[in-house]
Amino acid sequence: PYCQDNETTWIDWSAADQDLLHYTAHLLALRRRWLPLAGHWYTGLPDGRGRVDLAWRRASGKALAVEHWHDRALRVLGAHIGRPGHGERSLLLLFNAHDHDVVFHLPAGDWQLELDSTAPRGQRDWSGSAEFMLRSRSVALLVESETD
């Protein structure tokens, strides 16, 4: 409770969960760096370079159609953010509400994993490929690798 200035709400920082602190700091740093959802309206239309500002995808990598939004069995989706608030690189924000892992087929390009909500500190090693194993009941953030 916000109104308790006693042992009920005091935090013993010396006994704090270090993984959780690191995870939270990592999330905040990612938000500051990329600002995944900007303060502008997303249209789903391509820009001058042909890059769509926001596209919703199924695990197959194909676009979500209207009927997929009403499919209660659909428990995996991805937001392909072509125009984040900060930076020029595309982001993939992937969600898996299933109780099992799912292979997510990534759009063309090289991707690097920035966040895996199943990892204690939000980070794990992943060798980029065209498929990403999205763990059960998780969120992942992938960032398009810089092109030279």
Contacts in CASP RR format, 6 or more apart in sequence:
PFRMAT RR
TARGET T0000
AUTHOR 0000-0000-0000
METHOD contacts of the structure
MODEL  1
PYCQDNETTWIDWSAADQDLLHYTAHLLALRRRWLPLAGHWYTGLPDGRG
RVDLAWRRASGKALAVEHWHDRALRVLGAHIGRPGHGERSLLLLFNAHDH
DVVFHLPAGDWQLELDSTAPRGQRDWSGSAEFMLRSRSVALLVESETD
1 8 0 8 1.000
1 9 0 8 1.000
2 9 0 8 1.000
19 120 0 8 1.000
19 121 0 8 1.000
22 121 0 8 1.000
22 122 0 8 1.000
23 120 0 8 1.000
23 121 0 8 1.000
23 122 0 8 1.000
26 115 0 8 1.000
26 121 0 8 1.000
26 122 0 8 1.000
26 123 0 8 1.000
27 115 0 8 1.000
27 122 0 8 1.000
30 36 0 8 1.000
30 114 0 8 1.000
30 115 0 8 1.000
30 141 0 8 1.000
32 86 0 8 1.000
33 86 0 8 1.000
34 84 0 8 1.000
34 85 0 8 1.000
34 86 0 8 1.000
34 87 0 8 1.000
34 91 0 8 1.000
34 143 0 8 1.000
35 84 0 8 1.000
35 85 0 8 1.000
35 86 0 8 1.000
36 81 0 8 1.000
36 84 0 8 1.000
36 85 0 8 1.000
36 91 0 8 1.000
36 93 0 8 1.000
36 141 0 8 1.000
37 81 0 8 1.000
37 84 0 8 1.000
37 85 0 8 1.000
38 83 0 8 1.000
38 84 0 8 1.000
38 85 0 8 1.000
39 85 0 8 1.000
40 83 0 8 1.000
40 85 0 8 1.000
42 53 0 8 1.000
42 54 0 8 1.000
42 83 0 8 1.000
43 53 0 8 1.000
43 54 0 8 1.000
44 52 0 8 1.000
44 53 0 8 1.000
44 54 0 8 1.000
44 55 0 8 1.000
45 52 0 8 1.000
45 53 0 8 1.000
46 52 0 8 1.000
47 53 0 8 1.000
47 83 0 8 1.000
51 82 0 8 1.000
51 83 0 8 1.000
51 90 0 8 1.000
52 80 0 8 1.000
52 82 0 8 1.000
53 81 0 8 1.000
53 82 0 8 1.000
53 83 0 8 1.000
54 79 0 8 1.000
54 80 0 8 1.000
54 81 0 8 1.000
54 82 0 8 1.000
54 83 0 8 1.000
55 63 0 8 1.000
55 79 0 8 1.000
55 80 0 8 1.000
55 82 0 8 1.000
56 63 0 8 1.000
56 64 0 8 1.000
56 77 0 8 1.000
56 78 0 8 1.000
56 79 0 8 1.000
56 80 0 8 1.000
57 63 0 8 1.000
57 64 0 8 1.000
57 77 0 8 1.000
57 78 0 8 1.000
57 79 0 8 1.000
57 80 0 8 1.000
57 107 0 8 1.000
58 64 0 8 1.000
58 68 0 8 1.000
58 74 0 8 1.000
58 76 0 8 1.000
58 77 0 8 1.000
58 78 0 8 1.000
59 76 0 8 1.000
59 77 0 8 1.000
59 102 0 8 1.000
59 103 0 8 1.000
59 104 0 8 1.000
59 105 0 8 1.000
59 134 0 8 1.000
60 105 0 8 1.000
61 104 0 8 1.000
61 105 0 8 1.000
61 106 0 8 1.000
61 107 0 8 1.000
64 77 0 8 1.000
68 74 0 8 1.000
75 96 0 8 1.000
75 97 0 8 1.000
75 98 0 8 1.000
76 94 0 8 1.000
76 95 0 8 1.000
76 96 0 8 1.000
76 97 0 8 1.000
76 98 0 8 1.000
76 102 0 8 1.000
76 104 0 8 1.000
76 134 0 8 1.000
77 94 0 8 1.000
77 95 0 8 1.000
78 92 0 8 1.000
78 93 0 8 1.000
78 94 0 8 1.000
78 95 0 8 1.000
78 104 0 8 1.000
79 91 0 8 1.000
79 92 0 8 1.000
79 93 0 8 1.000
79 94 0 8 1.000
80 90 0 8 1.000
80 91 0 8 1.000
80 92 0 8 1.000
80 107 0 8 1.000
81 90 0 8 1.000
81 91 0 8 1.000
81 92 0 8 1.000
81 93 0 8 1.000
82 90 0 8 1.000
82 91 0 8 1.000
84 90 0 8 1.000
84 91 0 8 1.000
89 143 0 8 1.000
89 144 0 8 1.000
89 145 0 8 1.000
89 146 0 8 1.000
90 107 0 8 1.000
90 143 0 8 1.000
90 144 0 8 1.000
91 141 0 8 1.000
91 142 0 8 1.000
91 143 0 8 1.000
91 144 0 8 1.000
92 106 0 8 1.000
92 107 0 8 1.000
92 111 0 8 1.000
92 140 0 8 1.000
92 141 0 8 1.000
92 142 0 8 1.000
92 143 0 8 1.000
92 144 0 8 1.000
93 139 0 8 1.000
93 140 0 8 1.000
93 141 0 8 1.000
94 104 0 8 1.000
94 132 0 8 1.000
94 134 0 8 1.000
94 139 0 8 1.000
94 140 0 8 1.000
94 141 0 8 1.000
94 142 0 8 1.000
95 138 0 8 1.000
95 139 0 8 1.000
96 102 0 8 1.000
96 104 0 8 1.000
96 134 0 8 1.000
96 135 0 8 1.000
96 136 0 8 1.000
96 137 0 8 1.000
96 138 0 8 1.000
96 139 0 8 1.000
97 137 0 8 1.000
98 136 0 8 1.000
98 137 0 8 1.000
99 136 0 8 1.000
99 137 0 8 1.000
100 136 0 8 1.000
101 133 0 8 1.000
101 134 0 8 1.000
101 135 0 8 1.000
101 136 0 8 1.000
102 133 0 8 1.000
102 134 0 8 1.000
102 136 0 8 1.000
103 131 0 8 1.000
103 132 0 8 1.000
103 133 0 8 1.000
103 134 0 8 1.000
104 131 0 8 1.000
104 132 0 8 1.000
104 133 0 8 1.000
104 134 0 8 1.000
105 130 0 8 1.000
105 131 0 8 1.000
106 129 0 8 1.000
106 130 0 8 1.000
106 131 0 8 1.000
106 132 0 8 1.000
106 142 0 8 1.000
109 144 0 8 1.000
109 145 0 8 1.000
110 128 0 8 1.000
110 144 0 8 1.000
110 145 0 8 1.000
111 128 0 8 1.000
111 132 0 8 1.000
111 142 0 8 1.000
111 143 0 8 1.000
111 144 0 8 1.000
111 145 0 8 1.000
112 126 0 8 1.000
112 128 0 8 1.000
112 142 0 8 1.000
112 143 0 8 1.000
112 145 0 8 1.000
113 123 0 8 1.000
113 124 0 8 1.000
113 126 0 8 1.000
113 128 0 8 1.000
113 132 0 8 1.000
113 140 0 8 1.000
113 141 0 8 1.000
113 142 0 8 1.000
114 123 0 8 1.000
114 141 0 8 1.000
114 142 0 8 1.000
114 143 0 8 1.000
115 122 0 8 1.000
115 123 0 8 1.000
115 139 0 8 1.000
115 140 0 8 1.000
115 141 0 8 1.000
116 122 0 8 1.000
116 123 0 8 1.000
116 124 0 8 1.000
116 126 0 8 1.000
116 135 0 8 1.000
116 138 0 8 1.000
116 140 0 8 1.000
117 138 0 8 1.000
117 139 0 8 1.000
117 140 0 8 1.000
118 124 0 8 1.000
118 135 0 8 1.000
118 136 0 8 1.000
118 137 0 8 1.000
118 138 0 8 1.000
126 132 0 8 1.000
132 140 0 8 1.000
132 142 0 8 1.000
134 140 0 8 1.000
END
